[in-house]
């Protein structure tokens, strides 16, 4: 009988206080949820991983564009440098008068003696037999020899790579190898020793070379 009274009392208590009990349970639930939410916000964030780059950019100095622009302006404004003219051989006519055979080193010319076409690396000045031949410029006697084609020949060596050649001379030559000569000094006389030019009247075969390349003597007179 006593147990029934207790059960009736508990049910009565629940009916009277049930509203407050439910309210208390809701408050506990809200507090619990808020606690877990706050705890979750305080979890440290995962570190950010940066993917490695596959290429490294070249380091460019900050003033590089300015330097390039300045260099371009300086180059455009610079005056062109003119090449220095090479020193030329100053010559005087070594003998004779008019030219009977012209310079033909870069083309073929007809040879009346050999009756063929060939180059002619000098000029032929008409002279009188035995006429004196003089040095065309200051120089040194480089060689004296008898050429198979042009006969007795004297070669003078000059400054700046020039040499002058005097051929078809008589065999009596008054200069020797190593002699220093002045422009206008006699170095031989006109002969008839050039076997490839015997069809011509007496003359001097005269040639000029610069660094062993033939040059038209007409450029110097």
Secondary structure, 3 states (H helix, E strand, C coil): CHHHHHHHHHHHHHHHHHHHHHHHHHHHHHHHHHHHHHHHHCCCCCCCCCCCCCCCCCCCCCCHHHHHHHHHHHHHHCCCCCCCCCCCCCCCCCCCCCEEECCEEEEEEEECCCCEEEEECCEEEECCCCCEEECCCCEEEEEEEEECCCEEEEEEECHHHEEEEEEEECCCCCCCCCCEECCCCEEEEECCCCCCCCCCCCEEEEEEEECCEEECHHHHC
